[in-house]
Amino acid sequence: MLSDLRPALVSTVIFTALLGILYPLAITGVAKVAFPYQAEGSLVRDGAGKVVGSALIAQPFAKDEYLHPRPSAAGANGYDPTASGGSNYGPLNPDLAKRIKGDAASLRASTGHQEIPDDAITTSASGLDPDISPAYARLQVDRIAKARGVTPEQVRRIIEDQVQPPALGFLGQPHVNVLMTNRALDMAAPKSTPKNS
């Protein structure tokens, strides 16, 4: 019996060492050399070198001078990276329908636009999607311009410069990273208020 068990035990030890230790270390080492920014979590730093967020994780921006992200169901108050996930409400859930209807009515009232992009009122599966559609970003131009005391055209230009095309030209949809766009807004039209609310 021991002679039958030995190959299985040896294989388990070898493959655990190879695939559980050596392979992950090698991949991590290659990533840190080839893609250091991404391997460290795509952290975004301010001028003093302090981390202000990650380009991969949504955070709450609620002040009028900032681009707002998608709604979030991650955690009790949303945008909690330790509680990533959606609400798990089905499309016929009355609570979901009520929230979406209320959010859409609020956006229509504040923007004057009747057509609301889907991502302005729906959460992502993770609740931490850092990107929004160009349509949702454009919907926020007037509010941001008014709060910053600049022209809508200036804000529109900054947002258009931040629109990212689909990966490889065909994977996904055009998108706007909220954190990176807000950093661009602060650089082009600074305001003497804290970055987040």
Secondary structure, DSSP 8 states (H G I E B T S, - for coil): -HHHHHHHHHHHHHHIIIIIIIHHHHHHHHHHHH-HHHHTT-EEE-TTS-EEEETTS-----STTS-------SSSSS--GGG-------TT-HHHHHHHHHHHHHHHHHH--S---GGGTS--SSS---EE-HHHHHHTHHHHHHHHTS-HHHHHHHHHHHEE--BTTTBS--EEEHHHHHHHHHHHS--SS-S--
